Amino acid sequence: MLSRALLGGRASSVRFIKSAIRMQSSKVRKERDTFGELEVPADCYYGAQTARSKMNFKIGGPEERMPIPVIHAFGYLKKAAAMVNKEFGLDPKLAGAICQAAGKAD
């Protein structure tokens, strides 16, 4: 198993990480990737590859989150792009939805 190889054969570490992921949410859903089936917390928006990465690498902590000013900048960028693309034929409803969603990043 890949996760055992990455953790130096420590099967107990793999079991601990898998149980920690499951404890985040009591409900899980089955996701599948090239390595097989995996349980993913039902309330998470990611799939099997991200869940597997969380099992094998120390990722996703608060210190690795995108800074708020960068998130705001992406919102402004998306809104501006939608407004320009509307002038070049983007469906006005879609442009409006993008602008509204991008405004939530303010």
LINGICOR-V535177 format. One record per pair of residues at least 12 apart in sequence whose ideal C-beta (glycine too) atoms are under 6 Angstrom apart, sorted by the first residue. I is the first residue (numbers start at 1). J is the second residue. Records with the same first field share a line. If there is no record, write none. Layout:
I: J, J
This chain:
3: 55, 56
6: 56
17: 55
24: 41
25: 41, 42, 43
27: 42
28: 41, 42
29: 42
31: 47, 48
32: 48
33: 48, 49
38: 51
71: 105
72: 105
75: 102, 105, 106
78: 102
79: 99, 102
82: 95, 98, 99
